Each structure stands twice: as structure tokens, then as C-alpha cells.
Amino acid sequence: MPPSTQSADPHRSDVPDPSAASAGGDSNSRRTAPEHTGPDRPGADRPGSTRAASSGAASDGAALEGAALEGAASKRTEPGRPGSQRPSSQRGDPAPVDPGALDPDRLEEVRVQASAAIATAGDLDELAALRTLHLDGRGAPLALARRALGALPQSERVEAGRRHNTATAAVRAAYEARLAELTAERDARVLVEERVDVTLPGTRRPRGARHPLSTLSDHLVDVFVAMGYEVAEGPEVEHDWFNFEALNLGPDHPARSSHDTLYVDPVGSGLLLRTHTSPVQIRTLLSRPLPVYVVCPGRTYRNDAIDATHSPVFGQLEGLAVDEGITMADLRGTLEAFAQALFGSGLATRLRPSYFPFTEPSAELDVACFACRGEPARQPCRVCSDEGWIEVGGCGMVDSNVLVACGVDPARYSGFAFGMGLERAAMIRHDVHEIRDFVDGDVRFGLSFGTGN
Ligand SMILES: [Zn+2]
């Protein structure tokens, strides 16, 4: 903005009509200025455009400046104009001294008005504003009156000063009184508004619940750890060799079909989402010294659509024992202890012949139904559908091909393996009918199992 208009602006609203006409001329000059300062004008550049505007419109700008100064000056030279004191003091200009402000009547009037206004202040903010307006502010009548003291002759000054002090003290007393009232009101209101009932119960954050599958998995792992087993874990994205090849599932085995297995891009990488926890057994045999006794809990994946009893993601728990002289009797005894830990003590177990590529011979482990115990008097039984037996999982003696793939001498070592689905076990154990309840994430489902074991 040109310097000339900067100095004129603060007063422009106050300038009388003739000056306003000049201001119009100035805006004209500013409109025309860019024509003079266009880029094709020699010697003109952007930063200099304001300078060019003021110099290019030298006559108009000078006229405005003169008019503005004149207007401002005329205001300052009008102390006698009615009402001129208040506006000038509001702008912070030195107010003219008015000895009449110390007249007894004037002072009394000021005291009455100020005290009345202060006494009716509605709140502390309004009271503070009234204090400035009537008592402390530069334009407050009492402040102006005090300044007038110096203009009085010495003979009148003492008496006038006393009057002024009395009036000021009265207004200040009114202020203090109202301040005390408003402060008390505010404090009382805050006490009510911010009252805290310490006898009310606090806000409690609801406790979460362990997932029932985690609880069951930990419980079963504890059973095996108590028998001397170690826990082994492996990756959920697994290589084909660990998941199929080493477990005696040849290239043409139907389980390798993409109808059953979820493969990982890129195609041909040999990576897949493990379809069982058995690859952990392979990794264990390859990495740990014999003998090994491990239990492997974990998440597994199959290309299944979700329904009441199937899920593409499910938990498994597998066990593997490889040592010298291991027989099926060891398997039988181990699984009996395991089944009773799962469903209760005193339940009979049985092995039914079955087939798995990685065990030979293979069997299904059944445990007597914990609900009806196979007794017709307790049937019909929803748990076992009157079968009297519950299928828990698969097991068998580790196939010699698996041992060889892992570099174990089958002539010296033998072993057994078993596996079970955690969801299925939990559904039977807790009478859950929807496998989806395990993955829906509704904390109320977990809470119904308790937060501990
Ligand atoms: Zn039953």
C-alpha cells in the first residue's frame, strides 16, 4: 500500500465530505496506476509499483494526504466541541484537563453513577469491565478528575483532592462489596456444578476374556508339558516340501489340489498356507537332536467355505514322539491321558483303524462320550448322537518314509504322532454348535468361558 494512503487511512472515516471526494480521487489514481506500471513500461517492475503509483499519481496522492492531515488536525483543535472529550480519551489521546470535574456536584454525580452501575454488575467479567470504565481506566471520570487536580490553584487543591479521594474510596468500596458478592456466588455455583459424590462406584473398564481356543490350547499343552514334552512352533506360510513332500504326500495327492489348499502368490513359489501343523514335526526332526517329544499348537488353513462346522482357519494341536523303542502301546497310553485331560477322567478310549499318508499303521482316536458314557439309559445323547463314542483326532506310528525324509534312521528309531482340531474339541467339550462363534469376536462368547482356565 502506498505510504501516502497508509497515513491517511486511520482518519479517512472521520474526514468531512471534501476529503472524501479526495479519497475518491485517490482510488481513481490507484486504479489507473497499473496502466503506468505494466511490464512493457520501461524501468517499471513489481516491487516498484507502489512507488510508481504514488509518484505517478503524485498530484492526487498529495491532495489526499493534505486533506487527511487537515481533517485530523481540525479534530485536535476542537476541544470545545460538545462530546469531544470522550472520543479522544477512548482512542488513548491525552484528554483535556477539565477543572470542573472536581466540583462537589460533579464528583457526587460520578460517585452515584459509578456505584449504581457497579452494584448491578451481573458477573465478575462485567464487574471488571465496569471497574475499568468507572474507576481505573484512563478515560474513567475519576481518573480524569484526578488529572484536573494539577490545574487547580494551590488554595483549592487540598480540598478538591480530599473530595476526590472520598468519591474514589466510595466507588472502590462499592466495587469491593460487589466483588465479594459475585465471588461468593461463583464459588457456591462451582461447588454445586463440580460436586463429586465419592460414594458412587467408579467407572470400571470391562475386563476382556481369553479366547476359549487359547484357553483350551494352553490347557492341553500343559498336559503334555507335564509328561515331559516341549512346545514347538513353525511358520503359517509354509513351503510345499514341509507341508506335503516330507510327510509322504506325493505330487498327485488330492490334498495338494487348490480345492483344498490355499497357495501363496506367485504361482510356483512353492509357498502355501499350511494345511496342518505336521510341518512343524518335520522342522523339529530336522533341527533338534533325538529323541524328540514335542507338542505343536497352531493355526492352519484350508480352502473351505465357512458354515456351522467348517472354517477356512482353524486351530490344531499335534504331538510327536521319536525315540528308540517307541511302540503303539506308548501311543495308546499317552492318548488316554490326553483324552481324559480333555473330557474328564475315567473315560475309556479306543483306536479305530484308519489311513494317513504320514503314519503307518494309522488310527482314529475315540473317547467314550462324557455325556452318556455309551449307556442307553442316558440316551438320546446330543453330544455323540447316540454313538457312545466321540472322535477326537487321528494318530499313528510315524511312517518310515517321513523318518527317512528327515534323516532319521528308521531301523533304530520309531515314533508316534497324533493330531486334533481345537475347534472341534472345544465344540464337543462346551456344547458349542457354531464354529463361527469362535471367530465372530463377540466378547460375550469368550466371557461365558470365564477369563482363566
Ligand atoms: Zn453321548
Residues whose N, C-alpha, C, O or C-beta is under 5 A from the ligand:
A	BS01	ZN	C369 A371 C372 R373 C381 V383 C384 G388
